[in-house]
Amino acid sequence: MAAPVAAAPEANSFESGVLRRPTLALRPPLAACKRTAVHLGKGSRVVIVADHEGAGRRLCEELESRGVQVLRVDARPERADIETKLREWANKGPTTGMFFLAALDPCPSLAEIDLVEFRKQYRD
């Protein structure tokens, strides 16, 4: 089976940037994936940037039931705020991993948002 090809970038109607379009990618079955050296268990610390749909909440519950300390970010804060929070957590000890689940949230159509909302949704 041929690998999916990403769509060519399109001119953005808001700015001269690139409009990002998601593309489907088939993933192999779990049995075909190699194990990693990462172990999420008692004493592990994991950063989770949660989504609005509930996957983050469920992941937090699962990890906490395994004794993982979850360092959770519920809203999408300003860049300076998240950098400060990440530095504070890093000063308290190492983290085992990070899940950025905000990418699971649906994106509004460009026709439904104005420039201010667009910049808010797609800021650095």
C-alpha positions in Angstrom: 0.0 0.0 0.0 1.4 3.4 -1.0 2.0 6.0 1.7 -0.5 8.9 1.8 0.7 12.1 0.2 0.2 15.4 2.0 -1.8 18.1 0.2 0.2 21.0 -1.2 0.1 24.1 0.9 -2.6 26.6 0.0 -2.5 30.4 0.3 -4.1 31.5 3.5 -6.9 34.1 3.0 -6.1 35.7 6.4 -2.4 36.2 6.1 0.4 35.2 3.7 1.0 32.0 5.8 0.1 28.5 5.0 -3.3 26.9 5.5 -2.8 23.6 7.3 -5.1 20.8 6.2 -5.3 17.5 8.1 -4.8 14.4 6.1 -5.8 10.8 6.9 -3.0 8.4 7.8 -3.5 4.7 8.3 -1.8 3.4 11.4 -0.5 -0.2 11.7 -2.2 -2.5 14.2 -0.8 -2.3 17.7 0.7 -5.7 17.4 2.9 -4.5 14.6 4.3 -1.6 16.7 7.6 -1.9 18.5 7.8 -1.4 22.3 9.5 1.7 23.6 11.6 2.0 26.7 9.0 4.4 28.3 7.3 3.0 31.4 4.3 4.9 32.8 3.8 3.7 36.3 4.0 4.7 39.9 6.3 7.6 40.3 6.2 8.7 36.7 5.3 12.3 35.9 3.4 13.1 32.7 2.2 16.4 31.3 -1.2 16.3 29.6 -2.6 19.3 27.6 -6.2 18.2 27.6 -8.8 18.5 24.9 -12.4 19.8 25.2 -14.0 16.5 24.2 -13.0 14.3 27.2 -10.1 12.2 25.9 -7.7 14.1 28.3 -10.0 13.5 31.3 -10.1 9.8 30.5 -6.4 9.5 30.0 -5.7 11.3 33.3 -8.0 8.9 35.1 -6.3 5.9 33.6 -2.8 7.2 34.3 -3.7 8.2 37.8 -5.1 4.7 38.5 -1.6 3.4 37.6 0.1 5.7 40.1 1.3 8.3 37.5 1.4 11.9 38.7 -0.5 13.9 36.0 0.6 17.5 35.4 -2.5 18.7 33.6 -3.2 21.8 31.5 -7.0 22.2 30.9 -7.2 25.3 28.9 -5.0 26.5 26.1 -3.0 29.2 28.0 -0.9 31.9 26.6 2.6 30.8 25.6 4.3 32.6 28.5 1.9 31.0 31.0 2.6 27.5 29.7 6.3 28.1 29.6 6.3 29.2 33.2 4.2 26.2 34.3 6.5 23.8 32.4 9.6 25.4 34.0 8.0 25.0 37.5 7.2 21.4 36.9 10.7 20.7 35.4 12.3 22.2 38.6 10.4 19.7 40.7 11.7 16.7 38.9 11.9 14.9 35.5 8.8 14.1 33.4 8.4 10.9 31.6 6.3 12.2 28.7 3.8 14.6 27.4 0.4 14.2 25.6 -0.9 17.2 23.6 -4.5 16.2 23.2 -5.8 19.7 22.3 -5.0 18.7 18.7 -8.0 16.3 18.9 -10.5 19.3 19.2 -12.4 20.1 16.1 -11.3 23.2 14.2 -13.9 25.7 13.1 -14.3 26.3 9.4 -12.4 29.4 8.1 -15.8 30.8 7.0 -17.0 30.6 10.6 -14.3 32.6 12.3 -12.8 36.1 11.9 -9.1 37.1 11.9 -8.9 37.6 15.7 -10.3 34.1 16.4 -8.1 32.5 13.7 -5.0 34.0 15.3 -6.2 32.7 18.7 -6.7 29.2 17.4 -3.4 29.0 15.5 -1.0 31.0 17.6 2.5 29.6 18.4 
